[in-house]
Amino acid sequence: MATPQVVHCARILLGQPLGVQFKSVFSCRTVKSLKLNKWSQYRHYSAAKCRLYSDKHEWVEIEGNIGTVGISHYAQEALGDVVFAQLPDIGTEVCQNDEVGALESVKAASELFSPVSGKVIEKNAAVEETPGLINKSCYTTGWLFKVCMSKADTELKDLMNEEKYKEYLKTCEH
């Protein structure tokens, strides 16, 4: 049976209100493991395909306190063939929703925003050399940069899970 802290964290991650009855058995598809520590309730968890999205079409996958950032399939499709990627430098401090770089394609240019705050610890040099990787596989080899998150406990709840993001794409003007 899950501890009250794990249930509380899972409710936040899954967007369920605290007053709602919550089953203590998690689906393997939803949450593989969930660990808490003194730094943040989100610091050490991994989930099967737990990808969160911003309203600017960036995604972040969380592993411990590291967030891997990229753009959504919708965004790369809207851009077309990406021919240039300007990514934030390692060591750069970024804030949630700040412009941190740019992507250019044959038909458009787009600013790149960070979905989370923290310090950039890695950028995908392969994408800078071969920007078309974003079009080939925006969720795997086409990731953009990694951030050591500083405000995950407050910022992750502002992002959309995959289901909410799909609904967002259907109902909002992009």
N, C-alpha and C positions, 0 to 999 in steps of 0.2 A: 504494500500500500504506500502511496506517495505521502511525503511529509507535507505539512501545511505550507511550508515555504516553497516547495516544488509546485504544489497546486497553485499558489498565488502567482508564481513566475509564469507558469504555463497559461494561466488566465490572461496575463498581460500580453504574452507572446501571441496568443491566439485571439486576442481582442475580445475576450468574454468578460462581462462585468463581474465584480466581486460578489454581488448578492445572488447570482444565479447558481443553481445547483450544478456541481461539476463532478464528473466521474474521475476517480483517481487512477484509472487504467488508461494509459495512453496508447494510441495506435502507433505501430512501428513506422507507418507512413508519415505521421504527424511529428512525433518527437522520439528520437532514438535515445538520447540521454540528456540529462539536465543536472548540472552541478552548480552549487552556489558557493560563493566565497565572500570575504569581507569587502572586496573592492566594488563589486557590482553584482546585482542579481542576474545579469546577462553575461558576465565575464567568461564563464566556461560552460557553454552548451553547444551541442551540435545537433542538427536536425536533418532529416532526410530531405534534401532539396529545400531547405529553409532559405528562401530568397525573399528579401523585402524590397519594395519599390517606392520611389519618390514620385510626386506628381509631375516631375520634369523628365521622367522616363529613365532615370538611372536606377540600378539595382545594387544591392549590397548583400553578400553572403557572409555570415558571421562564423568565425571559428575562434573560440576564446575571446580575447579582446581585440582581435584582428578582423577588420572588415575588408573584403575584396570587392571592388567597385567596377561596374561596367555599365553599358547602356542596354536597354531592353531590345527585344526582337522588333517591336513596333518602331522604336527610334532608329535602329539601323536600316530598317526597311524604308522608312520615311526619308532618311538621308540619301539612300542610294549607295553607289560604290564609293566607299571611303578611300580617299587618296592621301590624306594627311591627318596625323594625330599629334596634338601638342598636349602632353601630360604633365601633371605637377611634378616638380623636382623632389627627390628624396630629401627629407628633413623639413619640408614645407608644412607649416601648421595651417590646417584648413578648418573652416566652420561649416556646419550644416547649411546647405543651400547656397553657399558661396561659389562663385565662378572660379574654377580651378584649371581650366584648359579649354581646348577647342578641337572640334573635329570638322574636317572639310571633305566634301564629296564632289562628284562631278556636277551635281545640281544644286547643292546648298552648303552652307556653313552653319555650325551650331556650337553654342557655348557648352562647356561641360561643367556640371555642378556636382558638388560633393553631397551625398545623401546623409553623411555623418560627419561629426567633428573629430579632430585628432591630428596626429602627425603622420605624414606620408612616409612609409618605411620601404616601399618598393614600387617601381613602375614597370610595366610590361614593355621592355625594350623591343621585343619582337613585334609588337603592335606599332611602335614608332617607326621601325624599319619596314614593316609590311602591314600597312593599315587595313588592307583587305581582310585580314584575320577577323576583324570585327564583323564583317558581312558573312564570313564563312561560319563562324561559331562565336557569337557574341556572349554566350554563357560559359564557354570553356577557354579555348585558346585566345579568345578576343577580349579577355578581361583587361582593365585599364590600369588600375593602381590599387595598392593595399594601404590601409590606414590603421594605426594603433589608436583605437577609439578612446576618446576622453569623456564622452557624455552619453554612453550607450544606454544607461538606465533611464534617461529622460527622452532621448531622441528616437530610439527604436520604435516606441509606441506611436510615433507620428507617421511611420511608414506603413505601406499597404502590403498585406500578404498577396500571394499570387491570385487568389480568388477575388479579392477586393480590387486588385489592379485590373483584372479582366473586366470587372464591372465598370471601373473608372473609364476604361477605353471605350466601352459601349455608350456611356451616358454623358461624357464630358467632351467639350471641344478641346482639341489638343493643340 
